Each structure stands twice: as C-alpha cells, then as structure tokens.
C-alpha cells in the first residue's frame, strides 16, 4: 500500500467521538499514531500533514482529560515528552507540570521537553543533555537522542554525531531518522569522511527523497558534489554525482554547471565537457539553454575551435551573464587569444614589448583585462600540467 493511502487510512481510524475521560493507555496510543503519521509525511505521503494537525489537537484533548493518578504512570509522562519532541504545543502539558501532577522522578524529562518546546534552549540543554537516552524505551530514547544531538552540535560535533546515529538506529523509517540523517549530513565533512557522508546520503535518498524537508538534503548533496569535484579522484566524484539522480532538475542543472565552471577555470577541459553535456538536457528555459551554449563555445575555443567560439561569443550579450559566468567569459576569451596567438606564431611577449611605456594609471577596465590575462595564463598552465 502506498504511503499516502496508508496515512489516510490511519488518519481516518483516529476520527471518532472523543470521551471526556481518556482510557488507560490512550495517550501512548495516540502519540504512537502521531509518530506513524509523521513517518508517512517524511516518506512523501501527500495527506499526512492535514492528518497530523488533527492528531495533535486530539492528543491535547487526551492530555487535558487525564486525571492526577494517570500521571503517576510513567508511560504517560513518556508519551507527553514524545508529544513535545514531535512538535506538539506546550500549553496542555504545561498545565500538568504547573499543577505538580508529574512524579519527581520524571520532572527533569518533562521540564526539559517543555523548555525545548517553548524555545528556552539554554535551559533545555542543561536539563536534557544530562539524561541518558539509552535508559528509556526505544521511541522516547530515539526522540531524546535526536534532540540532544541538535543541542550538542555547536559544542561537540562528535557527540552530536553519536546521538544522531543512535536516534536513527532506534527509530528507522520515521521522521526521527529523517531529521537525524539531515542533521548529521550537515556536520559530516564530505571531504574528510566521504564514506560516512555517502552512507548517510544513500540512506536518505532511498527513504526520504520526497520528504517536505528534503531541500536541505539536496543542498548538502550539491555542496558536497562541488567539493568532491575539486579532488582528482574521479571514481569518488562519480559516486557523489550519482547521488543527485533523484534531485530536482533545476538543482542538478546548477550543480553540473557549477562543476563545469570550476573545471574550466582550473584547466580540466574533459571534466567541463562532461558536466556541460549532463547539464544540456536539464536546461528548461531560454536562459539556461543559452548558458549551456556559452559553456560549449568556451570549451570549443579552449580545444582549438576558435571560429566557433568567436561566433558564439558574439551572440551573447554580456549583460545577461551572471558575475560568475562573466568571469568565465573574460578568462576564456583571454585564454583563446593566447592560444590563437601561439597557433599563429605570434609572441605575446614581443607584442607587448613594442607598446609604448604607459605613464598614466591603469583604468578599471585595463586592470580587469590584465587580471583576465593573468588568470588565463594560470588556467592554461594547469591544463598543460594535466
């Protein structure tokens, strides 16, 4: 059964007459249903969000209907904490805590959960990070580890990673795992620890590519792919590039063009050619197609087809180029001039020697041109070394 259908059936099963006094175990049951709905949402179920809102309202009613004795049951305090960690509003649980209905042994957990839900993160850090997540049942432990990890990122990234690993292992195929993967990916260095990054990325891509929060994941993957392109390990770079197959077309286009730009500026013509080819079918607008043609023209010039490059460059209005692409145009134009001059047997050094010595300061345009020539020479040297 598809996730959306499963979520809809689950939501429907929760709709019914609400009694003024909740039955034993009902809070735990309703919070478990909330987790299931959030898990369906994380996996792309279209109807889950509306069902989640209704379920949160129902849980608030259940919390308000429990009598004082019910809060002596540890399962109810655990469910209340999970509810807050799930994003439930604090008001209903706040009333219970303020009425001193929670046993002393559970007050630190609920006080910490309330502090977190109410945005008092410094207090939440003191209360929650002192707790051992492994001392609780799996569902509460997973939620607590996720929250602890988030609170620890700024002070201890290694500890945060351990907690995110614990959270996702205790609660697979859930919003907890989805969030733990996203947060851990944000602090794992894709260059220093590529194996870990790829393991996390593959898991996320397989389970949560349609999550409403997946944009953060795709942004991380794009940035990691661009960083991987800097290295000389082509097989490793190919692994990162393959991770983007499920990404939105626009993001894949920008990634391929970003790598192509880096490759051109660093004399890696073969890589730039491959990435431009990948980008071509993804260009879905006149501006995007023009950009691809511009890069193809630049590559033609760098490989000796000067006429094609010159013809295509004349068609491009520099005002339509981004600053980054304008930089590519200036440097490539200068590089082509160097290459063309060399092919014609013209010495650039001799040409500059015949010029009269300048006695006036350089203009901004002249400085930009000189810098473009310097950058072009550096690019050609890198290309020659390869």
C-alpha positions in Angstrom: 0.0 0.0 0.0 1.3 3.4 -0.9 2.4 5.8 1.9 -0.3 8.3 1.1 -3.1 5.7 1.3 -1.7 4.2 4.5 -1.6 7.7 6.1 -5.1 8.5 5.0 -6.4 5.2 6.5 -4.6 5.8 9.7 -5.9 9.3 10.0 -9.4 8.1 9.3 -9.1 5.5 12.1 -8.3 8.2 14.6 -11.5 10.2 13.9 -14.2 9.3 16.3 -16.2 10.6 19.2 -14.0 11.9 22.0 -14.9 10.9 25.5 -14.4 13.2 28.4 -12.1 10.8 30.3 -9.3 9.1 28.4 -9.0 5.3 28.8 -5.8 3.7 30.1 -3.0 3.7 27.5 -4.8 6.1 25.2 -2.2 8.8 25.3 0.5 6.4 24.4 -1.6 5.0 21.6 -2.4 8.5 20.2 1.3 9.6 20.3 2.3 6.4 18.6 -0.2 7.2 15.8 1.3 10.7 15.6 4.7 9.2 15.0 3.3 7.0 12.3 1.7 9.9 10.5 4.9 11.9 10.7 6.9 9.0 9.4 4.5 8.8 6.4 4.9 12.5 5.8 8.7 12.1 5.8 8.4 9.4 3.1 6.2 11.7 0.9 2.6 10.9 1.9 0.5 13.7 0.5 -2.3 13.6 3.0 -0.2 13.3 6.1 0.2 16.9 7.0 -3.5 17.6 7.5 -3.9 14.4 9.5 -1.0 15.4 11.7 -2.7 18.7 12.7 -5.9 16.9 13.6 -4.0 14.3 15.5 -2.1 17.0 17.6 -5.5 18.5 18.6 -6.7 15.1 19.7 -3.7 14.5 21.8 -4.1 17.8 23.5 -7.6 16.8 24.4 -6.4 13.4 25.8 -3.7 15.2 27.9 -6.4 17.5 29.3 -8.7 14.6 30.2 -6.2 12.6 32.2 -6.7 12.7 36.0 -4.0 13.2 38.5 -3.5 9.5 39.1 -2.9 8.8 35.4 0.3 10.9 35.6 1.8 8.5 38.1 2.0 6.1 35.1 5.5 6.5 33.6 4.1 5.7 30.2 2.0 8.8 30.2 4.9 11.1 31.1 7.0 9.5 28.4 4.2 10.0 25.9 3.8 13.6 26.9 7.6 14.2 26.4 7.5 12.5 23.0 4.5 14.6 22.0 6.5 17.8 22.8 9.6 16.4 20.9 7.2 15.8 17.9 6.4 19.5 17.8 3.3 19.4 19.8 2.3 22.7 21.5 3.4 23.0 25.1 0.2 24.5 26.6 -1.6 21.3 27.6 1.5 19.7 29.1 2.4 22.9 30.8 -0.8 22.8 32.8 0.0 19.3 34.1 3.5 20.3 35.1 2.4 23.5 36.8 -0.2 21.5 38.7 2.6 19.3 40.1 0.9 16.2 38.8 4.1 14.6 37.5 6.2 12.4 39.8 9.5 13.9 40.9 11.5 11.2 39.0 10.0 12.4 35.7 10.2 16.1 36.3 13.6 16.7 34.7 12.5 15.0 31.5 9.2 16.9 31.2 10.8 20.2 32.3 13.5 19.8 29.7 10.9 18.9 27.0 8.8 21.9 27.9 11.9 24.2 27.8 12.7 22.8 24.3 9.1 23.2 23.1 8.9 26.7 24.5 12.2 27.8 22.8 14.2 28.0 26.0 17.2 26.1 24.5 19.8 27.0 27.1 17.7 25.6 29.9 16.7 22.6 27.7 20.4 21.9 27.0 21.1 21.8 30.8 18.2 19.5 31.6 18.1 17.2 28.6 21.8 16.6 27.8 22.3 15.3 31.4 19.9 12.4 30.7 21.0 9.1 29.3 18.8 8.4 26.3 19.5 4.7 26.5 17.7 4.5 29.8 14.3 4.9 28.1 12.2 2.9 25.8 13.2 2.9 22.2 10.8 5.5 20.9 11.5 8.0 23.7 15.2 7.3 23.5 15.2 8.0 19.8 13.4 11.3 20.2 15.6 12.3 23.1 18.8 11.4 21.3 17.7 13.5 18.3 17.0 16.5 20.5 20.3 16.0 22.4 22.2 15.8 19.2 20.7 19.0 17.9 21.6 20.8 21.2 25.1 19.5 21.1 26.1 20.5 17.5 27.7 23.8 18.5 29.7 22.4 21.4 30.6 18.8 20.5 30.1 17.7 16.9 31.5 14.2 17.6 29.0 13.7 20.4 26.2 15.0 18.2 27.0 12.5 15.5 26.9 9.7 18.0 23.5 10.8 19.2 22.1 11.1 15.7 23.4 7.6 14.9 21.6 6.3 18.0 18.4 8.1 17.1 18.2 6.8 13.6 19.1 3.3 14.6 16.4 3.2 17.3 13.7 4.5 15.0 14.2 3.6 11.4 11.7 4.7 8.7 10.5 7.7 10.7 10.6 11.4 10.9 13.2 11.0 13.7 15.5 9.1 11.3 14.9 11.6 8.5 15.8 14.5 10.8 18.8 12.7 12.2 20.2 12.0 8.8 19.7 15.6 7.6 21.4 17.0 10.7 24.2 14.5 10.7 24.9 15.2 7.0 25.2 18.9 7.8 28.2 18.2 10.2 30.0 15.4 8.4 32.8 16.6 6.3 32.3 15.1 2.8 36.0 15.6 2.0 37.5 14.3 5.3 34.9 11.4 5.8 33.4 10.7 2.3 32.4 7.1 3.2 30.3 8.2 6.1 28.7 11.0 4.1 27.8 8.7 1.3 26.3 6.1 3.6 24.1 8.7 5.2 23.3 10.3 1.9 22.3 7.0 0.2 20.0 6.1 3.1 18.3 9.5 3.0 17.9 9.3 -0.8 16.4 5.8 -0.6 13.9 6.6 2.1 13.2 10.3 2.2 13.7 11.8 -1.2 10.1 13.0 -1.2 10.2 14.5 2.3 8.9 18.0 2.6 12.3 18.8 4.3 14.4 17.2 1.5 15.5 20.5 0.1 18.1 20.8 2.9 19.4 17.4 2.0 19.7 18.2 -1.7 21.5 21.4 -0.9 24.0 19.4 1.2 24.5 16.9 -1.6 25.0 19.7 -4.2 27.7 21.4 -2.0 29.4 18.0 -1.3 29.4 17.2 -5.1 31.0 20.6 -5.8 33.7 19.9 -3.2 34.3 16.4 -4.5 35.0 17.9 -7.9 38.0 19.7 -6.6 39.8 16.4 -5.9 41.4 14.3 -8.5 39.6 11.1 -7.5 37.2 10.7 -10.5 35.6 7.5 -9.2 34.8 9.2 -5.8 33.4 12.2 -7.6 31.2 9.9 -9.7 29.7 8.5 -6.5 28.7 11.9 -5.4 27.4 12.9 -8.8 25.3 9.7 -8.9 23.6 10.7 -5.6 22.0 13.6 -7.4 20.0 11.5 -9.8 16.8 11.9 -7.6 17.3 15.6 -7.1 15.0 18.3 -8.7 16.1 19.0 -12.3 16.9 22.6 -11.5 19.3 21.7 -8.7 21.0 19.1 -10.9 21.4 21.7 -13.7 23.0 24.2 -11.3 25.3 21.5 -9.9 26.6 20.4 -13.3 27.1 23.9 -14.4 28.9 24.8 -11.2 31.3 21.8 -11.7 31.8 22.8 -15.3 32.7 26.4 -14.3 35.2 25.1 -11.7 36.7 22.7 -14.3 37.1 25.4 -17.0 38.8 27.8 -14.6 41.1 25.0 -13.5 42.1 23.8 -16.9 40.1 20.5 -16.6 38.6 20.6 -20.1 37.5 16.9 -20.1 35.5 17.3 -16.9 34.0 20.6 -18.0 32.9 18.9 -21.3 31.3 16.0 -19.4 29.4 18.2 -17.0 28.2 20.6 -19.7 26.8 17.5 -21.6 25.0 16.4 -18.4 23.5 19.9 -18.0 22.2 20.2 -21.5 19.1 18.0 -21.2 18.2 19.7 -17.9 18.1 23.2 -19.3 14.4 24.1 -19.2 14.5 27.8 -20.1 15.9 30.0 -22.8 18.4 31.5 -20.4 19.5 28.0 -19.2 19.9 26.8 -22.8 21.9 29.9 -23.7 24.2 29.3 -20.7 24.9 25.8 -21.9 25.7 27.0 -25.4 28.0 29.6 -23.9 29.9 26.9 -22.0 30.1 24.8 -25.1 31.5 27.7 -27.0 34.1 28.3 -24.3 35.2 24.7 -24.5 35.3 24.8 -28.3 37.7 27.7 -28.0 39.9 26.0 -25.4 40.2 23.0 -27.7 41.3 25.0 -30.7 38.0 25.7 -32.5 38.4 29.5 -32.4 35.9 30.3 -35.1 33.0 28.6 -33.3 34.0 30.2 -30.0 34.2 33.7 -31.6 30.9 33.2 -33.4 29.0 32.0 -30.3 30.5 34.7 -28.1 29.3 37.4 -30.4 25.8 36.2 -30.0 25.9 36.6 -26.2 25.0 39.9 -24.5 27.4 40.1 -21.6 24.7 41.9 -19.6 22.7 38.6 -19.5 25.6 36.8 -17.8 25.9 36.3 -14.1 29.0 37.6 -12.4 30.5 34.1 -12.2 29.8 33.4 -15.9 31.1 36.8 -16.9 34.4 35.9 -15.1 34.5 32.7 -17.2 33.9 34.7 -20.4 36.7 37.1 -19.7 39.2 34.5 -18.7 38.4 32.1 -21.6 38.4 35.0 -24.1 41.9 35.9 -22.9 43.0 32.2 -23.0 41.7 31.8 -26.5 43.7 34.9 -27.5 46.8 33.4 -26.1 46.1 30.0 -27.8 45.3 31.7 -31.1 48.3 33.9 -31.0 50.5 30.9 -30.3 49.0 29.0 -33.2 49.7 31.9 -35.5 53.3 32.1 -34.3 52.8 35.4 -32.6 54.8 36.0 -29.4 52.7 37.7 -26.8 55.9 39.0 -25.2 57.1 40.6 -28.4 53.8 42.2 -28.9 53.8 43.8 -25.5 57.4 44.9 -25.8 56.6 47.1 -28.9 53.9 49.0 -26.9 54.9 52.4 -25.6 55.5 52.6 -21.9 52.4 53.7 -20.1 52.7 56.8 -17.9 49.1 57.1 -16.8 47.4 54.9 -14.2 45.5 51.9 -15.3 41.8 52.2 -15.7 39.4 49.8 -14.1 38.8 48.1 -17.4 42.5 47.8 -18.1 43.1 46.3 -14.6 40.2 43.8 -15.3 41.7 42.9 -18.7 45.2 42.4 -17.2 43.8 40.2 -14.4 41.9 38.1 -17.0 45.1 37.6 -18.9 46.9 36.5 -15.7 44.1 34.1 -14.8 44.0 32.8 -18.4 47.8 32.1 -18.2 47.3 30.3 -14.9 44.4 28.2 -16.3 46.5 27.2 -19.4 49.4 26.2 -17.2 47.1 23.9 -15.2 45.6 22.5 -18.3 49.1 21.8 -19.7 50.1 20.0 -16.4 47.2 17.7 -16.8 
